[in-house]
Amino acid sequence: MSEQPTPADHARQQLEPVAADAVRAYAARTRENADQFAAVLEDIAANGLPSVEDCTPWEELREAHLARLAKQRPAVA
């Protein structure tokens, strides 16, 4: 993101300590996920794509993810 100066007539609203901690935790999780993704891309760049036999079809991944989501939320009657 580009650094843009804050106009002098608009003061920034400070977050409550709990909210600031939550934002920092989210940033840390996002950074960790980005680091993992970058490591996968670096591995592909260094070693090439994995063989098809070593991969999981996207349909299986989708179904597994949808099953996890369904378990997290109760069904609506």
All heavy atoms as a GROMACS GRO file, in nm:
protein
  590
    1MET      N    1   0.084  -0.117   0.000
    1MET     CA    2   0.000   0.000   0.000
    1MET      C    3   0.089   0.124   0.000
    1MET      O    4   0.196   0.124   0.059
    1MET     CB    5  -0.090   0.001   0.122
    1MET     CG    6  -0.186  -0.117   0.126
    1MET     SD    7  -0.290  -0.113   0.271
    1MET     CE    8  -0.408   0.009   0.220
    2SER      N    9   0.043   0.227  -0.064
    2SER     CA   10   0.123   0.348  -0.070
    2SER      C   11   0.105   0.429   0.058
    2SER      O   12   0.000   0.429   0.120
    2SER     CB   13   0.083   0.431  -0.192
    2SER     OG   14  -0.051   0.473  -0.180
    3GLU      N   15   0.212   0.493   0.094
    3GLU     CA   16   0.210   0.579   0.212
    3GLU      C   17   0.155   0.715   0.170
    3GLU      O   18   0.214   0.783   0.088
    3GLU     CB   19   0.351   0.595   0.269
    3GLU     CG   20   0.412   0.466   0.315
    3GLU     CD   21   0.364   0.427   0.454
    3GLU    OE1   22   0.326   0.515   0.531
    3GLU    OE2   23   0.363   0.307   0.483
    4GLN      N   24   0.041   0.752   0.225
    4GLN     CA   25  -0.015   0.882   0.193
    4GLN      C   26  -0.021   0.963   0.321
    4GLN      O   27  -0.062   0.912   0.426
    4GLN     CB   28  -0.155   0.866   0.135
    4GLN     CG   29  -0.156   0.794   0.002
    4GLN     CD   30  -0.297   0.784  -0.055
    4GLN    OE1   31  -0.393   0.824   0.009
    4GLN    NE2   32  -0.307   0.731  -0.175
    5PRO      N   33   0.019   1.088   0.313
    5PRO     CA   34   0.014   1.171   0.434
    5PRO      C   35  -0.129   1.193   0.478
    5PRO      O   36  -0.221   1.203   0.398
    5PRO     CB   37   0.079   1.302   0.390
    5PRO     CG   38   0.071   1.303   0.242
    5PRO     CD   39   0.067   1.160   0.197
    6THR      N   40  -0.147   1.195   0.608
    6THR     CA   41  -0.278   1.221   0.665
    6THR      C   42  -0.301   1.371   0.667
    6THR      O   43  -0.216   1.447   0.713
    6THR     CB   44  -0.285   1.167   0.810
    6THR    OG1   45  -0.251   1.030   0.807
    6THR    CG2   46  -0.423   1.184   0.868
    7PRO      N   47  -0.415   1.416   0.614
    7PRO     CA   48  -0.442   1.560   0.618
    7PRO      C   49  -0.439   1.611   0.762
    7PRO      O   50  -0.482   1.543   0.855
    7PRO     CB   51  -0.582   1.573   0.560
    7PRO     CG   52  -0.602   1.448   0.479
    7PRO     CD   53  -0.519   1.342   0.547
    8ALA      N   54  -0.386   1.730   0.780
    8ALA     CA   55  -0.367   1.786   0.914
    8ALA      C   56  -0.499   1.805   0.989
    8ALA      O   57  -0.501   1.798   1.111
    8ALA     CB   58  -0.293   1.919   0.903
    9ASP      N   59  -0.608   1.827   0.916
    9ASP     CA   60  -0.735   1.854   0.984
    9ASP      C   61  -0.810   1.727   1.020
    9ASP      O   62  -0.919   1.733   1.075
    9ASP     CB   63  -0.822   1.947   0.900
    9ASP     CG   64  -0.853   1.888   0.763
    9ASP    OD1   65  -0.781   1.798   0.719
    9ASP    OD2   66  -0.951   1.935   0.701
   10HIS      N   67  -0.754   1.609   0.990
   10HIS     CA   68  -0.820   1.483   1.023
   10HIS      C   69  -0.730   1.402   1.116
   10HIS      O   70  -0.634   1.342   1.073
   10HIS     CB   71  -0.850   1.401   0.897
   10HIS     CG   72  -0.945   1.468   0.804
   10HIS    ND1   73  -1.077   1.489   0.835
   10HIS    CD2   74  -0.929   1.518   0.680
   10HIS    CE1   75  -1.137   1.549   0.735
   10HIS    NE2   76  -1.048   1.569   0.640
   11ALA      N   77  -0.766   1.401   1.243
   11ALA     CA   78  -0.688   1.324   1.341
   11ALA      C   79  -0.726   1.177   1.330
   11ALA      O   80  -0.841   1.142   1.302
   11ALA     CB   81  -0.716   1.376   1.481
   12ARG      N   82  -0.628   1.090   1.350
   12ARG     CA   83  -0.654   0.947   1.346
   12ARG      C   84  -0.720   0.903   1.476
   12ARG      O   85  -0.683   0.948   1.584
   12ARG     CB   86  -0.524   0.871   1.324
   12ARG     CG   87  -0.462   0.903   1.190
   12ARG     CD   88  -0.340   0.825   1.169
   12ARG     NE   89  -0.378   0.700   1.104
   12ARG     CZ   90  -0.293   0.614   1.052
   12ARG    NH1   91  -0.165   0.638   1.057
   12ARG    NH2   92  -0.335   0.504   0.995
   13GLN      N   93  -0.815   0.815   1.464
   13GLN     CA   94  -0.884   0.763   1.582
   13GLN      C   95  -0.804   0.644   1.635
   13GLN      O   96  -0.779   0.548   1.564
   13GLN     CB   97  -1.026   0.718   1.546
   13GLN     CG   98  -1.102   0.662   1.663
   13GLN     CD   99  -1.241   0.617   1.623
   13GLN    OE1  100  -1.284   0.637   1.509
   13GLN    NE2  101  -1.312   0.556   1.715
   14GLN      N  102  -0.764   0.652   1.759
   14GLN     CA  103  -0.687   0.544   1.820
   14GLN      C  104  -0.778   0.427   1.855
   14GLN      O  105  -0.893   0.446   1.893
   14GLN     CB  106  -0.617   0.595   1.948
   14GLN     CG  107  -0.512   0.701   1.921
   14GLN     CD  108  -0.398   0.646   1.837
   14GLN    OE1  109  -0.344   0.542   1.866
   14GLN    NE2  110  -0.364   0.717   1.730
   15LEU      N  111  -0.725   0.307   1.840
   15LEU     CA  112  -0.801   0.187   1.874
   15LEU      C  113  -0.789   0.158   2.023
   15LEU      O  114  -0.690   0.194   2.087
   15LEU     CB  115  -0.745   0.066   1.797
   15LEU     CG  116  -0.756   0.070   1.645
   15LEU    CD1  117  -0.687  -0.051   1.586
   15LEU    CD2  118  -0.902   0.074   1.604
   16GLU      N  119  -0.889   0.090   2.073
   16GLU     CA  120  -0.881   0.040   2.210
   16GLU      C  121  -0.769  -0.064   2.214
   16GLU      O  122  -0.741  -0.130   2.113
   16GLU     CB  123  -1.013  -0.024   2.251
   16GLU     CG  124  -1.130   0.072   2.258
   16GLU     CD  125  -1.116   0.172   2.371
   16GLU    OE1  126  -1.062   0.135   2.478
   16GLU    OE2  127  -1.156   0.288   2.352
   17PRO      N  128  -0.704  -0.083   2.328
   17PRO     CA  129  -0.594  -0.180   2.336
   17PRO      C  130  -0.632  -0.320   2.289
   17PRO      O  131  -0.555  -0.387   2.220
   17PRO     CB  132  -0.555  -0.178   2.484
   17PRO     CG  133  -0.594  -0.041   2.530
   17PRO     CD  134  -0.719  -0.007   2.453
   18VAL      N  135  -0.751  -0.365   2.324
   18VAL     CA  136  -0.795  -0.499   2.282
   18VAL      C  137  -0.810  -0.505   2.130
   18VAL      O  138  -0.769  -0.603   2.066
   18VAL     CB  139  -0.928  -0.536   2.353
   18VAL    CG1  140  -0.984  -0.665   2.299
   18VAL    CG2  141  -0.907  -0.546   2.503
   19ALA      N  142  -0.866  -0.402   2.072
   19ALA     CA  143  -0.883  -0.398   1.927
   19ALA      C  144  -0.747  -0.391   1.857
   19ALA      O  145  -0.726  -0.458   1.756
   19ALA     CB  146  -0.970  -0.279   1.886
   20ALA      N  147  -0.656  -0.312   1.911
   20ALA     CA  148  -0.522  -0.303   1.852
   20ALA      C  149  -0.451  -0.438   1.859
   20ALA      O  150  -0.385  -0.479   1.763
   20ALA     CB  151  -0.440  -0.196   1.925
   21ASP      N  152  -0.467  -0.509   1.969
   21ASP     CA  153  -0.407  -0.643   1.981
   21ASP      C  154  -0.467  -0.739   1.879
   21ASP      O  155  -0.397  -0.821   1.820
   21ASP     CB  156  -0.426  -0.699   2.122
   21ASP     CG  157  -0.341  -0.627   2.225
   21ASP    OD1  158  -0.243  -0.559   2.185
   21ASP    OD2  159  -0.371  -0.640   2.345
   22ALA      N  160  -0.598  -0.729   1.856
   22ALA     CA  161  -0.664  -0.815   1.758
   22ALA      C  162  -0.613  -0.786   1.618
   22ALA      O  163  -0.591  -0.878   1.538
   22ALA     CB  164  -0.816  -0.797   1.765
   23VAL      N  165  -0.594  -0.659   1.586
   23VAL     CA  166  -0.542  -0.621   1.455
   23VAL      C  167  -0.399  -0.673   1.438
   23VAL      O  168  -0.363  -0.726   1.333
   23VAL     CB  169  -0.548  -0.468   1.434
   23VAL    CG1  170  -0.473  -0.426   1.309
   23VAL    CG2  171  -0.694  -0.423   1.428
   24ARG      N  172  -0.318  -0.662   1.542
   24ARG     CA  173  -0.180  -0.713   1.536
   24ARG      C  174  -0.180  -0.865   1.517
   24ARG      O  175  -0.099  -0.919   1.441
   24ARG     CB  176  -0.103  -0.676   1.662
   24ARG     CG  177  -0.065  -0.530   1.668
   24ARG     CD  178   0.027  -0.501   1.788
   24ARG     NE  179   0.031  -0.360   1.810
   24ARG     CZ  180  -0.044  -0.294   1.899
   24ARG    NH1  181  -0.129  -0.360   1.976
   24ARG    NH2  182  -0.034  -0.163   1.911
   25ALA      N  183  -0.269  -0.935   1.585
   25ALA     CA  184  -0.278  -1.081   1.572
   25ALA      C  185  -0.319  -1.118   1.430
   25ALA      O  186  -0.265  -1.213   1.371
   25ALA     CB  187  -0.376  -1.138   1.674
   26TYR      N  188  -0.414  -1.045   1.374
   26TYR     CA  189  -0.456  -1.071   1.236
   26TYR      C  190  -0.341  -1.046   1.139
   26TYR      O  191  -0.319  -1.124   1.046
   26TYR     CB  192  -0.576  -0.982   1.200
   26TYR     CG  193  -0.624  -1.001   1.059
   26TYR    CD1  194  -0.693  -1.114   1.022
   26TYR    CD2  195  -0.597  -0.905   0.962
   26TYR    CE1  196  -0.736  -1.133   0.891
   26TYR    CE2  197  -0.638  -0.923   0.832
   26TYR     CZ  198  -0.708  -1.036   0.797
   26TYR     OH  199  -0.749  -1.054   0.668
   27ALA      N  200  -0.267  -0.940   1.161
   27ALA     CA  201  -0.151  -0.910   1.076
   27ALA      C  202  -0.048  -1.022   1.085
   27ALA      O  203   0.010  -1.063   0.984
   27ALA     CB  204  -0.089  -0.777   1.117
   28ALA      N  205  -0.025  -1.075   1.204
   28ALA     CA  206   0.072  -1.184   1.221
   28ALA      C  207   0.025  -1.310   1.148
   28ALA      O  208   0.106  -1.376   1.081
   28ALA     CB  209   0.093  -1.212   1.370
   29ARG      N  210  -0.104  -1.343   1.158
   29ARG     CA  211  -0.157  -1.460   1.088
   29ARG      C  212  -0.147  -1.442   0.937
   29ARG      O  213  -0.108  -1.534   0.863
   29ARG     CB  214  -0.303  -1.487   1.126
   29ARG     CG  215  -0.321  -1.543   1.266
   29ARG     CD  216  -0.463  -1.591   1.291
   29ARG     NE  217  -0.567  -1.496   1.255
   29ARG     CZ  218  -0.613  -1.400   1.333
   29ARG    NH1  219  -0.565  -1.386   1.456
   29ARG    NH2  220  -0.709  -1.321   1.293
   30THR      N  221  -0.179  -1.322   0.890
   30THR     CA  222  -0.171  -1.293   0.747
   30THR      C  223  -0.027  -1.303   0.698
   30THR      O  224   0.000  -1.360   0.592
   30THR     CB  225  -0.229  -1.153   0.719
   30THR    OG1  226  -0.364  -1.149   0.766
   30THR    CG2  227  -0.226  -1.121   0.571
   31ARG      N  228   0.065  -1.250   0.777
   31ARG     CA  229   0.207  -1.257   0.740
   31ARG      C  230   0.254  -1.403   0.736
   31ARG      O  231   0.327  -1.443   0.645
   31ARG     CB  232   0.289  -1.178   0.841
   31ARG     CG  233   0.434  -1.158   0.802
   31ARG     CD  234   0.506  -1.066   0.900
   31ARG     NE  235   0.452  -0.930   0.896
   31ARG     CZ  236   0.380  -0.874   0.995
   31ARG    NH1  237   0.354  -0.939   1.105
   31ARG    NH2  238   0.335  -0.750   0.983
   32GLU      N  239   0.212  -1.483   0.832
   32GLU     CA  240   0.250  -1.625   0.835
   32GLU      C  241   0.196  -1.698   0.712
   32GLU      O  242   0.267  -1.775   0.649
   32GLU     CB  243   0.198  -1.689   0.962
   32GLU     CG  244   0.235  -1.835   0.976
   32GLU     CD  245   0.181  -1.899   1.103
   32GLU    OE1  246   0.145  -1.826   1.197
   32GLU    OE2  247   0.175  -2.022   1.106
   33ASN      N  248   0.070  -1.672   0.677
   33ASN     CA  249   0.012  -1.735   0.558
   33ASN      C  250   0.085  -1.692   0.432
   33ASN      O  251   0.110  -1.775   0.343
   33ASN     CB  252  -0.137  -1.700   0.547
   33ASN     CG  253  -0.220  -1.768   0.653
   33ASN    OD1  254  -0.179  -1.868   0.712
   33ASN    ND2  255  -0.337  -1.714   0.680
   34ALA      N  256   0.121  -1.566   0.424
   34ALA     CA  257   0.193  -1.517   0.307
   34ALA      C  258   0.331  -1.581   0.299
   34ALA      O  259   0.378  -1.616   0.189
   34ALA     CB  260   0.205  -1.365   0.312
   35ASP      N  261   0.397  -1.598   0.412
   35ASP     CA  262   0.528  -1.663   0.414
   35ASP      C  263   0.519  -1.808   0.368
   35ASP      O  264   0.604  -1.857   0.293
   35ASP     CB  265   0.590  -1.657   0.553
   35ASP     CG  266   0.635  -1.516   0.592
   35ASP    OD1  267   0.648  -1.431   0.502
   35ASP    OD2  268   0.658  -1.493   0.712
   36GLN      N  269   0.414  -1.879   0.410
   36GLN     CA  270   0.395  -2.017   0.366
   36GLN      C  271   0.370  -2.024   0.215
   36GLN      O  272   0.426  -2.109   0.146
   36GLN     CB  273   0.279  -2.082   0.442
   36GLN     CG  274   0.308  -2.108   0.587
   36GLN     CD  275   0.186  -2.158   0.662
   36GLN    OE1  276   0.076  -2.167   0.609
   36GLN    NE2  277   0.204  -2.192   0.789
   37PHE      N  278   0.288  -1.934   0.165
   37PHE     CA  279   0.260  -1.930   0.022
   37PHE      C  280   0.386  -1.899  -0.057
   37PHE      O  281   0.415  -1.961  -0.159
   37PHE     CB  282   0.150  -1.826  -0.005
   37PHE     CG  283   0.107  -1.819  -0.148
   37PHE    CD1  284   0.058  -1.930  -0.214
   37PHE    CD2  285   0.115  -1.699  -0.217
   37PHE    CE1  286   0.017  -1.922  -0.347
   37PHE    CE2  287   0.074  -1.691  -0.350
   37PHE     CZ  288   0.026  -1.802  -0.414
   38ALA      N  289   0.465  -1.802  -0.009
   38ALA     CA  290   0.590  -1.767  -0.076
   38ALA      C  291   0.686  -1.886  -0.078
   38ALA      O  292   0.755  -1.909  -0.178
   38ALA     CB  293   0.654  -1.647  -0.007
   39ALA      N  294   0.690  -1.963   0.030
   39ALA     CA  295   0.778  -2.080   0.035
   39ALA      C  296   0.736  -2.183  -0.069
   39ALA      O  297   0.822  -2.244  -0.134
   39ALA     CB  298   0.776  -2.141   0.176
   40VAL      N  299   0.607  -2.202  -0.087
   40VAL     CA  300   0.558  -2.297  -0.189
   40VAL      C  301   0.597  -2.248  -0.328
   40VAL      O  302   0.646  -2.326  -0.410
   40VAL     CB  303   0.404  -2.315  -0.178
   40VAL    CG1  304   0.349  -2.390  -0.299
   40VAL    CG2  305   0.369  -2.388  -0.050
   41LEU      N  306   0.579  -2.120  -0.354
   41LEU     CA  307   0.616  -2.066  -0.484
   41LEU      C  308   0.767  -2.077  -0.509
   41LEU      O  309   0.810  -2.110  -0.621
   41LEU     CB  310   0.572  -1.920  -0.496
   41LEU     CG  311   0.420  -1.896  -0.497
   41LEU    CD1  312   0.391  -1.747  -0.500
   41LEU    CD2  313   0.355  -1.967  -0.612
   42GLU      N  314   0.847  -2.052  -0.406
   42GLU     CA  315   0.992  -2.066  -0.420
   42GLU      C  316   1.031  -2.210  -0.448
   42GLU      O  317   1.121  -2.237  -0.529
   42GLU     CB  318   1.062  -2.013  -0.296
   42GLU     CG  319   1.054  -1.862  -0.283
   42GLU     CD  320   1.102  -1.811  -0.149
   42GLU    OE1  321   1.137  -1.892  -0.060
   42GLU    OE2  322   1.104  -1.688  -0.132
   43ASP      N  323   0.963  -2.305  -0.384
   43ASP     CA  324   0.990  -2.446  -0.408
   43ASP      C  325   0.956  -2.484  -0.553
   43ASP      O  326   1.032  -2.555  -0.619
   43ASP     CB  327   0.912  -2.534  -0.311
   43ASP     CG  328   0.938  -2.681  -0.334
   43ASP    OD1  329   1.050  -2.726  -0.306
   43ASP    OD2  330   0.846  -2.750  -0.382
   44ILE      N  331   0.843  -2.434  -0.601
   44ILE     CA  332   0.804  -2.461  -0.740
   44ILE      C  333   0.907  -2.400  -0.836
   44ILE      O  334   0.947  -2.463  -0.934
   44ILE     CB  335   0.662  -2.408  -0.769
   44ILE    CG1  336   0.558  -2.492  -0.694
   44ILE    CG2  337   0.632  -2.406  -0.919
   44ILE    CD1  338   0.418  -2.436  -0.696
   45ALA      N  339   0.952  -2.278  -0.807
   45ALA     CA  340   1.051  -2.214  -0.893
   45ALA      C  341   1.181  -2.293  -0.895
   45ALA      O  342   1.245  -2.306  -0.999
   45ALA     CB  343   1.075  -2.071  -0.847
   46ALA      N  344   1.221  -2.346  -0.780
   46ALA     CA  345   1.349  -2.419  -0.771
   46ALA      C  346   1.340  -2.561  -0.824
   46ALA      O  347   1.435  -2.611  -0.885
   46ALA     CB  348   1.395  -2.420  -0.626
   47ASN      N  349   1.226  -2.627  -0.802
   47ASN     CA  350   1.217  -2.770  -0.832
   47ASN      C  351   1.114  -2.806  -0.938
   47ASN      O  352   1.100  -2.924  -0.973
   47ASN     CB  353   1.184  -2.848  -0.704
   47ASN     CG  354   1.286  -2.821  -0.596
   47ASN    OD1  355   1.406  -2.837  -0.618
   47ASN    ND2  356   1.240  -2.778  -0.480
   48GLY      N  357   1.039  -2.711  -0.987
   48GLY     CA  358   0.935  -2.738  -1.086
   48GLY      C  359   0.805  -2.780  -1.020
   48GLY      O  360   0.796  -2.794  -0.898
   49LEU      N  361   0.705  -2.800  -1.101
   49LEU     CA  362   0.573  -2.841  -1.051
   49LEU      C  363   0.577  -2.986  -1.004
   49LEU      O  364   0.648  -3.068  -1.063
   49LEU     CB  365   0.468  -2.826  -1.161
   49LEU     CG  366   0.435  -2.683  -1.202
   49LEU    CD1  367   0.350  -2.682  -1.327
   49LEU    CD2  368   0.364  -2.611  -1.089
   50PRO      N  369   0.500  -3.019  -0.901
   50PRO     CA  370   0.493  -3.160  -0.858
   50PRO      C  371   0.420  -3.243  -0.964
   50PRO      O  372   0.343  -3.190  -1.044
   50PRO     CB  373   0.414  -3.154  -0.727
   50PRO     CG  374   0.341  -3.026  -0.731
   50PRO     CD  375   0.418  -2.932  -0.818
   51SER      N  376   0.442  -3.374  -0.959
   51SER     CA  377   0.373  -3.461  -1.054
   51SER      C  378   0.225  -3.467  -1.021
   51SER      O  379   0.184  -3.445  -0.906
   51SER     CB  380   0.433  -3.602  -1.050
   51SER     OG  381   0.405  -3.663  -0.927
   52VAL      N  382   0.145  -3.497  -1.118
   52VAL     CA  383   0.000  -3.504  -1.101
   52VAL      C  384  -0.036  -3.608  -0.994
   52VAL      O  385  -0.129  -3.588  -0.915
   52VAL     CB  386  -0.069  -3.536  -1.235
   52VAL    CG1  387  -0.218  -3.560  -1.216
   52VAL    CG2  388  -0.045  -3.424  -1.334
   53GLU      N  389   0.039  -3.718  -0.989
   53GLU     CA  390   0.011  -3.824  -0.892
   53GLU      C  391   0.031  -3.777  -0.748
   53GLU      O  392  -0.028  -3.832  -0.655
   53GLU     CB  393   0.102  -3.945  -0.919
   53GLU     CG  394   0.075  -4.016  -1.049
   53GLU     CD  395   0.139  -3.945  -1.169
   53GLU    OE1  396   0.235  -3.866  -1.150
   53GLU    OE2  397   0.092  -3.968  -1.281
   54ASP      N  398   0.114  -3.675  -0.728
   54ASP     CA  399   0.140  -3.624  -0.593
   54ASP      C  400   0.044  -3.513  -0.552
   54ASP      O  401   0.055  -3.461  -0.441
   54ASP     CB  402   0.284  -3.571  -0.584
   54ASP     CG  403   0.386  -3.682  -0.597
   54ASP    OD1  404   0.353  -3.798  -0.564
   54ASP    OD2  405   0.500  -3.652  -0.640
   55CYS      N  406  -0.047  -3.476  -0.639
   55CYS     CA  407  -0.138  -3.365  -0.612
   55CYS      C  408  -0.278  -3.415  -0.576
   55CYS      O  409  -0.318  -3.524  -0.615
   55CYS     CB  410  -0.148  -3.275  -0.735
   55CYS     SG  411   0.008  -3.194  -0.775
   56THR      N  412  -0.350  -3.331  -0.503
   56THR     CA  413  -0.490  -3.359  -0.469
   56THR      C  414  -0.578  -3.282  -0.564
   56THR      O  415  -0.560  -3.160  -0.580
   56THR     CB  416  -0.520  -3.315  -0.324
   56THR    OG1  417  -0.426  -3.378  -0.237
   56THR    CG2  418  -0.661  -3.351  -0.284
   57PRO      N  419  -0.674  -3.347  -0.630
   57PRO     CA  420  -0.764  -3.275  -0.721
   57PRO      C  421  -0.838  -3.163  -0.647
   57PRO      O  422  -0.876  -3.178  -0.530
   57PRO     CB  423  -0.862  -3.383  -0.769
   57PRO     CG  424  -0.790  -3.512  -0.747
   57PRO     CD  425  -0.702  -3.490  -0.627
   58TRP      N  426  -0.860  -3.052  -0.717
   58TRP     CA  427  -0.924  -2.938  -0.653
   58TRP      C  428  -1.064  -2.972  -0.606
   58TRP      O  429  -1.112  -2.916  -0.507
   58TRP     CB  430  -0.923  -2.816  -0.745
   58TRP     CG  431  -1.015  -2.825  -0.863
   58TRP    CD1  432  -0.986  -2.872  -0.987
   58TRP    CD2  433  -1.152  -2.786  -0.867
   58TRP    NE1  434  -1.096  -2.866  -1.068
   58TRP    CE2  435  -1.201  -2.814  -0.997
   58TRP    CE3  436  -1.240  -2.732  -0.774
   58TRP    CZ2  437  -1.331  -2.788  -1.036
   58TRP    CZ3  438  -1.370  -2.706  -0.813
   58TRP    CH2  439  -1.415  -2.734  -0.942
   59GLU      N  440  -1.133  -3.062  -0.674
   59GLU     CA  441  -1.269  -3.099  -0.632
   59GLU      C  442  -1.268  -3.161  -0.492
   59GLU      O  443  -1.357  -3.134  -0.411
   59GLU     CB  444  -1.332  -3.198  -0.731
   59GLU     CG  445  -1.353  -3.142  -0.870
   59GLU     CD  446  -1.236  -3.167  -0.964
   59GLU    OE1  447  -1.127  -3.207  -0.919
   59GLU    OE2  448  -1.254  -3.145  -1.085
   60GLU      N  449  -1.167  -3.244  -0.464
   60GLU     CA  450  -1.156  -3.304  -0.329
   60GLU      C  451  -1.126  -3.198  -0.225
   60GLU      O  452  -1.182  -3.201  -0.114
   60GLU     CB  453  -1.047  -3.411  -0.328
   60GLU     CG  454  -1.083  -3.536  -0.406
   60GLU     CD  455  -0.971  -3.640  -0.401
   60GLU    OE1  456  -0.891  -3.638  -0.305
   60GLU    OE2  457  -0.964  -3.722  -0.495
   61LEU      N  458  -1.038  -3.105  -0.260
   61LEU     CA  459  -1.007  -2.996  -0.167
   61LEU      C  460  -1.130  -2.912  -0.138
   61LEU      O  461  -1.157  -2.875  -0.023
   61LEU     CB  462  -0.895  -2.909  -0.224
   61LEU     CG  463  -0.760  -2.977  -0.243
   61LEU    CD1  464  -0.666  -2.885  -0.318
   61LEU    CD2  465  -0.702  -3.018  -0.109
   62ARG      N  466  -1.208  -2.882  -0.244
   62ARG     CA  467  -1.330  -2.802  -0.228
   62ARG      C  468  -1.429  -2.872  -0.137
   62ARG      O  469  -1.484  -2.813  -0.045
   62ARG     CB  470  -1.393  -2.775  -0.364
   62ARG     CG  471  -1.523  -2.693  -0.354
   62ARG     CD  472  -1.601  -2.693  -0.483
   62ARG     NE  473  -1.641  -2.832  -0.511
   62ARG     CZ  474  -1.662  -2.879  -0.632
   62ARG    NH1  475  -1.647  -2.803  -0.738
   62ARG    NH2  476  -1.699  -3.004  -0.650
   63GLU      N  477  -1.452  -3.002  -0.163
   63GLU     CA  478  -1.548  -3.076  -0.082
   63GLU      C  479  -1.506  -3.085   0.064
   63GLU      O  480  -1.588  -3.072   0.154
   63GLU     CB  481  -1.571  -3.216  -0.141
   63GLU     CG  482  -1.640  -3.214  -0.276
   63GLU     CD  483  -1.775  -3.143  -0.274
   63GLU    OE1  484  -1.851  -3.160  -0.176
   63GLU    OE2  485  -1.803  -3.070  -0.370
   64ALA      N  486  -1.377  -3.104   0.087
   64ALA     CA  487  -1.327  -3.110   0.225
   64ALA      C  488  -1.346  -2.975   0.294
   64ALA      O  489  -1.387  -2.968   0.411
   64ALA     CB  490  -1.180  -3.150   0.226
   65HIS      N  491  -1.320  -2.866   0.220
   65HIS     CA  492  -1.337  -2.733   0.279
   65HIS      C  493  -1.485  -2.705   0.307
   65HIS      O  494  -1.519  -2.652   0.414
   65HIS     CB  495  -1.279  -2.627   0.186
   65HIS     CG  496  -1.286  -2.490   0.241
   65HIS    ND1  497  -1.218  -2.451   0.355
   65HIS    CD2  498  -1.354  -2.380   0.200
   65HIS    CE1  499  -1.245  -2.324   0.381
   65HIS    NE2  500  -1.327  -2.280   0.288
   66LEU      N  501  -1.572  -2.740   0.215
   66LEU     CA  502  -1.715  -2.720   0.237
   66LEU      C  503  -1.765  -2.802   0.356
   66LEU      O  504  -1.850  -2.755   0.432
   66LEU     CB  505  -1.794  -2.755   0.110
   66LEU     CG  506  -1.776  -2.659  -0.007
   66LEU    CD1  507  -1.848  -2.712  -0.131
   66LEU    CD2  508  -1.824  -2.520   0.029
   67ALA      N  509  -1.712  -2.922   0.373
   67ALA     CA  510  -1.751  -3.004   0.488
   67ALA      C  511  -1.707  -2.938   0.619
   67ALA      O  512  -1.782  -2.937   0.718
   67ALA     CB  513  -1.691  -3.144   0.476
   68ARG      N  514  -1.585  -2.881   0.619
   68ARG     CA  515  -1.537  -2.810   0.739
   68ARG      C  516  -1.626  -2.690   0.769
   68ARG      O  517  -1.661  -2.664   0.885
   68ARG     CB  518  -1.392  -2.764   0.721
   68ARG     CG  519  -1.289  -2.872   0.739
   68ARG     CD  520  -1.148  -2.816   0.751
   68ARG     NE  521  -1.109  -2.734   0.638
   68ARG     CZ  522  -1.056  -2.779   0.524
   68ARG    NH1  523  -1.036  -2.908   0.507
   68ARG    NH2  524  -1.023  -2.695   0.427
   69LEU      N  525  -1.664  -2.617   0.666
   69LEU     CA  526  -1.751  -2.501   0.687
   69LEU      C  527  -1.888  -2.543   0.740
   69LEU      O  528  -1.946  -2.477   0.828
   69LEU     CB  529  -1.768  -2.422   0.557
   69LEU     CG  530  -1.645  -2.346   0.508
   69LEU    CD1  531  -1.674  -2.284   0.372
   69LEU    CD2  532  -1.603  -2.239   0.608
   70ALA      N  533  -1.941  -2.652   0.688
   70ALA     CA  534  -2.072  -2.700   0.733
   70ALA      C  535  -2.069  -2.740   0.879
   70ALA      O  536  -2.167  -2.720   0.951
   70ALA     CB  537  -2.116  -2.818   0.646
   71LYS      N  538  -1.958  -2.796   0.926
   71LYS     CA  539  -1.946  -2.834   1.067
   71LYS      C  540  -1.939  -2.712   1.159
   71LYS      O  541  -1.979  -2.719   1.274
   71LYS     CB  542  -1.824  -2.920   1.089
   71LYS     CG  543  -1.836  -3.060   1.035
   71LYS     CD  544  -1.711  -3.140   1.062
   71LYS     CE  545  -1.720  -3.278   1.003
   71LYS     NZ  546  -1.597  -3.355   1.025
   72GLN      N  547  -1.886  -2.601   1.106
   72GLN     CA  548  -1.871  -2.481   1.187
   72GLN      C  549  -2.001  -2.408   1.211
   72GLN      O  550  -2.018  -2.340   1.311
   72GLN     CB  551  -1.772  -2.385   1.121
   72GLN     CG  552  -1.630  -2.432   1.121
   72GLN     CD  553  -1.537  -2.339   1.046
   72GLN    OE1  554  -1.580  -2.235   0.996
   72GLN    NE2  555  -1.412  -2.375   1.038
   73ARG      N  556  -2.093  -2.421   1.117
   73ARG     CA  557  -2.220  -2.348   1.128
   73ARG      C  558  -2.336  -2.445   1.142
   73ARG      O  559  -2.348  -2.540   1.066
   73ARG     CB  560  -2.244  -2.263   1.004
   73ARG     CG  561  -2.145  -2.152   0.994
   73ARG     CD  562  -2.184  -2.059   0.885
   73ARG     NE  563  -2.091  -1.947   0.883
   73ARG     CZ  564  -2.104  -1.844   0.805
   73ARG    NH1  565  -2.204  -1.836   0.723
   73ARG    NH2  566  -2.018  -1.747   0.810
   74PRO      N  567  -2.422  -2.421   1.238
   74PRO     CA  568  -2.539  -2.508   1.251
   74PRO      C  569  -2.634  -2.488   1.135
   74PRO      O  570  -2.643  -2.379   1.078
   74PRO     CB  571  -2.601  -2.463   1.384
   74PRO     CG  572  -2.552  -2.325   1.405
   74PRO     CD  573  -2.416  -2.316   1.339
   75ALA      N  574  -2.702  -2.592   1.099
   75ALA     CA  575  -2.798  -2.584   0.988
   75ALA      C  576  -2.918  -2.499   1.028
   75ALA      O  577  -2.960  -2.499   1.143
   75ALA     CB  578  -2.845  -2.725   0.949
   76VAL      N  579  -2.970  -2.426   0.934
   76VAL     CA  580  -3.088  -2.343   0.958
   76VAL      C  581  -3.211  -2.424   0.923
   76VAL      O  582  -3.218  -2.484   0.815
   76VAL     CB  583  -3.082  -2.214   0.871
   76VAL    CG1  584  -3.207  -2.131   0.892
   76VAL    CG2  585  -2.957  -2.135   0.905
   77ALA      N  586  -3.305  -2.429   1.016
   77ALA     CA  587  -3.426  -2.508   0.995
   77ALA      C  588  -3.522  -2.440   0.902
   77ALA      O  589  -3.528  -2.327   0.881
   77ALA     CB  590  -3.494  -2.536   1.126
   0.00000   0.00000   0.00000
